[in-house]
Amino acid sequence: MSDLIQTVEKQAIDSELITLFDLEYADGQFAYFSPEGKDESLADIQFRDTGGTARTYITIPAEADGFSVNSDGAYSRPEITIANALSTFKTSIGNLDYEDLIGRRITKRTTLKKYLVGESGDATPPVEFPKTTYVIDRIKDKTLVSITFELAAPFDLAGLMLPKRVIIGGACPWKYTGADQSRALTDIEGGCNWAQDSKFYVNGSSTAYYPYLNKNDEYILPLNSNDAPTGTGHINGNATLVTGNSQTFQPNAFYHQTGISATLIGTDGSTSSTVVAQYWQCIAPTATTTAPSASSSLWRKIRTYTNYSQGTQYKGYRNKEHNEYVKHTVNGVSTVWQVTRQSVVTSASVAPGETEFFTRGDICGKKVTSCALRFQAKPNSPAGFSRLKSTNALPFGGYPGAAARR
């Protein structure tokens, strides 16, 4: 570090400045990139991490601005614009949607070219300026050729006011399942006491139900009988085929459509055309001839899951809403997970969990209806939950905060 200080104090610096970014796009999964290449050919560069491991930083055109440090007032909110004309950045983050990066940490590293791996100043630990770490707060702009992220400091507490609650209608402040009573007291956070495994007892009954829902407030139900917990029905065999010939649909009944076109993404990034099935529940108050449609208030889209089986190929599609769901126990909690891309699961290293292959499928939509569909779920025969709600009161009496945290 002393050599670095002496270098930058010279009237003329004999080595160019290099900026590097470490993006943790999934738990334990990093993308390394830099706007500066090794030379005129823009070849990838290498720089060591704190432990001495050489990391390869791919060259991606990027522009970062606003990384200032203030002695008082609010923390800076820098922006970083990343080019993606050739999908290089998209590939480096495991083909995740950009929205999946919100809340993830990005670390800005700065050094001189002579301290890169293979140069004269290469050393362990590496020689660099102090790192700065930020959290991706939102997508500010997205075009066909670039994406701009606005960053925030992890501990931006300037101007904090107690009791830290700003009332904004429809915005839930609580961390989903953060106050589940099965958690250790030191781990309880917020006021959402919904069970981590979504186990739910209706009106004191001894039968457990599992109202899994995704962020779009769509129920995720067992596909087959062997996937269904005790006392819970399944969809396959209990859903009537939609024929489209002046069909009459009954309230609370399930239906399915076949032959829906979809684009499957292979493990190598290749695409192929295929078809998938779509399940629906009629939530009309009386029988109707209106066919299933996402734009109709008479219908509820249903997702299905199967129990995770090691070695089974689970599929991901260009339209992520078709991606398959599986049920699996992770860290002692049994819940459903959604595939983020196609992966052939052959070992525990790629089993469900927060990885580049899976993400939690049961997640709160952060709306009043998200709460109601869980806490006021009413079992339906032969499967799923009724279009009607139980008389159970919601536990919060409203949403007293503005931070939409999942």
N, C-alpha and C positions, 0 to 999 in steps of 0.2 A: 504493500500500500504506500509505503514511503517513496518507493521508486515512481509510482503513479503520480503522487503529489509533486515530486521534483520535475517530472516530465511536463505536466500541465502548467507549471509555474514558469517554464521557459518562454522566451519571447516568440519563438517559433516552434510549434509541436511537430516532431518528426514522424508521427504516426497518426493516421486518421481515426476519428471517433467512430465506434461501432455500437449500434443499438440492437438489443436482442429482446425477444419477448417469450416468456414461458406461460402458456395458457393451459390450466387444468380443466379440460372440457368434460371430464367424468372423474369420479373418485379414483385417484391414483393414475389417471391417464393424461398425458401431457402432449401438447402440440408445441413445437419449437420453431420459431420463424424469425426472420430479420429482414428489414427493408434494404440492407446493404449486402451485396454479394462479396465473394472473396476477391474478385478482380473484375475486369471489364466483361468477362464472360458470365458474370453473375452466378458463379458456381456456389454451391452451398458451403457454409462455413461450420467449423466446430469450436466449441468453447466448453470448458469444464464446469461441472456443478461444484458445490462446496466440498463434496466428498472426493472429487478428482475424476469422476466419470466424464468422458468426453461426450457431449450432446451435439447432434447434428442439427443445425438451424437451416431450414430451407429458405430460399430467397423468395419472398412474396412482396410485391410493391405495397407499401403501407405509408400512411402519413399520421403521425401522432402529434397532438398539440395540447397545450394546457397543463403540462406536468410541472407546475410551479409549486413551491413550498412557501406557505404564508406563515408569518410568526403569530398572527392573530386572525380573528374572524373565521368564516367558514372555510372548510377544506376546498381545494380546487376540485373541479369535476372535468378531468381531461377527456379528450375524444381521440379515438383511433379509427381511421378509415382504412379498410383492407380491400385490396383488389381481388376479384374472384372471377375474372373473365374466363379462365381456363379451368375453373373448379379446383384449383390447387389448394386453396384454403379449405374448401368444403371437404375435400378428401382427407386433409390433415386432421380434421376433427371427427373422423369416423362417419362422415355423411350425416351428422346430426343436423336438425333444423337449427337455424340461428337463434330462434326463441329459446332453445334448450340451453343456451350459453348464459342466459340471464341468471345472475347470482353466482356465477363462477369467477374464480380468481385469476387475474392476469398479473404477472410480475415483469416489470421493465428493468432490464439490466444494461449497463453501459460500461464499455471498456475501450481500449485502444487496439488497433489491428495487430500490433506486435505481441499482444498477449493471447491471441487465438492459438488453438492447437496447431502445431507445426511451425509456428513462428518463433522468433528468438526469445520472446519473453514468456513463453508457455510455462506455467508452474502449477503446482498443487499445494494449497488451495489456489484458485484462480485470482488474478489481480483485476479488480474492477471497482467502479464507484459504488456507493451504497445503493442497494436495491430499493425499489418502490413497488408496493403491492396494492392493487385496487380490485374492486369487485365490479363486474359488468352490471350496470344498473338498468339500462334500457337500450333498445335499438332506436337510434335517432333518425337514421335514413337507410333505405335499402333500394338499390337500383339493379339493373341487369349486370353491371360490371363491378359493383363495390357494395360494401356494407359498412355503416358507421355505427360504432358503439359509444355510448356515453358511460364513463366510469365514475365510481364513487369510492371514497376512502372507506375501508372496513369499519373504522371507528369514528365516523363523522358525527360528532355529538355537539357541534357548535350550535348554540341557540336552543338546546334541549329544554323543554318545559315539563315540569311535573304537573299532573301524574302521567304524562306522556300519552295522552289520549286526545285525539282530534276527531270529532264526530263527523263522519261523512256517510251518507246513506248507502247501504248495500255493500260496504267494504268490511270484511271480517278481519280483525287484527290478530286472531289467534293462530298459532302453529297447529296444523292438523294433527290430532291425537297427542298434542304436546302435554296435556294434563291427564292422560290415561293413568288410572290408579295402579296399573301393573308396573309403572315406571318407578324407579327409585326416587325418593323425595328430592334428591339433589339434581335429578334430571327433568323434573316437572317444569314445564314452561307454558305460560299462557293459561287459557281457560277452556280449551276444547278437550273434554274428557271422553270423547269417542274412543273406543277400544282400538288398539293398534291392529288387531286381527279382524276388526269389524264384527266381532261376535255380539249379537244383540238378542235380548229376551223381550218378547212382546207381552205387556201387561202382566208381568210376574210369572209367565209360563216357564216351564223347565226346558222347553225346546229352544235350541239356539238357532238363530238365522244369521245370514251373512249378507247384508246389503252393501256389496261392493259397487262403487260408482267411479267413473273416470272424471276428468276435469270438465267434461261437457255435460255432466249430470246424467249420463247414460248408465243404466244398470248393467253389470257384468255378471252373467249367470252361468251355472254349470252347463256344459254342452251335453254330456252323457251321464248315465246313472252312476257310473263308477267315479265320476268327477264331483258328484254332489255330496255334501256333508249329510249326516243323518238327519232326516226330517225335512230335507230340502229337495224340491223337485228339480228336474232338468229340462232343457229345451228340446233336444233332439228326440223326435217322436211325439212331442207335445206341441209342435208348431205346424199349422196347416199351410200347405203350399198356396201361394197367391197365383191364381190362374188368369186373372184379368178379364174374365167373362161374366160381367155383371154380378160379381161375387158379393155376398153379404158377410160383413165382418162383425163379430160379437164383442161386446165390452170385456176387457181384461184378458181376452184370448190372444194367443201368440200365433204369428204367421211368419213365413219365410219366403224369400225370393231367391231364385237361382239364376246363374248365368250372367251375373253382374260383371262387366268388364273391369279389369284391373291390370296394372303393370307391376310385375314382380321384379325386384332388384336382387341379382345374384351376388354371391360372395366376392366375385371379382369386379362388381360394379356394373356388369352387363344387365340388360333389361329384356324381358320377354312378356308377351301378352298372355293373360290367363283369365279365369273367371272365379268369382267368389260368391258366397251366399250372404244374404243380409236378413237379419231377424228383426221383427217388429212386435210391439204390443199395442193392441187397440185400446185407447183410453177414452173413446167416445162414451158419452153417458148412455146411449142407446145404440142398437144395431145400425150400421151405416154401410153404404155402398162406395164410399170414398176410399180409393186405393191408398196403400201406404205411401207416405211422402214426408221428407224431412221438413217441408214447408207447411205441413198440415198440423194443426193443434190437436187433431184426433188421433195422432200416432206418436208413439215413443220408440226411438231406435234402441235396440238391445245389442249388447256385445256378449260374446261367450268365451269361456275359458276351459282349458283342460288341465289336468294335473301334470306337472312337469315330469318328463321322462328323459333320463340321461341318454344321449345319443340320438334323440329325435331331432329332425330338421324342422325348425320353426321359421316361419316366413315373414318377411317385411316387404312392403309395397311402396310404390312412389307416393300414393295417397296413404299417409300414415294411419288414417282412421281404420284401415283394413288390417293393420298389423296384429298378429295373433297375441292372445293373452294366455298366460300359464299361471297355475297356483303352485307356490313353493315356499318353504320355510327358510327364512334368512335371519340369522342372529336371534333365533328363538321365536320369531313372529311369522305366522303363516298368513300370506296375503297373495294378491294377484299382481303379476308383472307383465308389462307389455314389451314385445320385441321392438327395438329401435331400428334394426335392419336385419336382413336375412343372415342367419348363422347356423352352421351345423354344430350342434352342441354335443361334444364328445368327451368332455372332462369337466371336473368341478371348477376349473379355472374360468369357465365361461357359463356357469350356472346363473340363474336369475339373481339379480342384485343391481345396485346402481353402477352399471358399467357401460361401456360403449355398445353392448349388445342388448341390454335390458334396462328398463326404467320402471319405477313403481307405477302400476296401472290403477290401483285404488288410490285416488287423490282427490282432494276437495276442490270444488269449483269456486269456493270463496263467496258464495251467494246465499241468501236466505233459503232458496229452494234446495241448495246443496245440503243444508242442515235438515230441512223438512223431509227430504227423501231418505235420510238415514234415521233420525230420531222419531219420525212419524211413519216409518215403514209399516205396512200392513200386509202380512203374508197372503199370498194368492194361491188358489188351487187351479191347476196341478203344479205350478212352479212360479217362481219369481214373487213380485210384490204388486199389490193392487194399484189401480189408478186412483183409488181413494186413500186418504191418509187416516192414521189412527188419531185418537184425541189426545195423545201425549203432548205435553207442553215442550216447546223448545227450551233448552237449558239456559240460554243467555238473555232472553228478553230484548234482543236487538243487537246491533253491532256497534260497539263503542269505540272503534278505532279505524285508522285509515291504511295501515300497512297490510297489503295483500300478500301474506306469507304462506307458502306451501311447504 
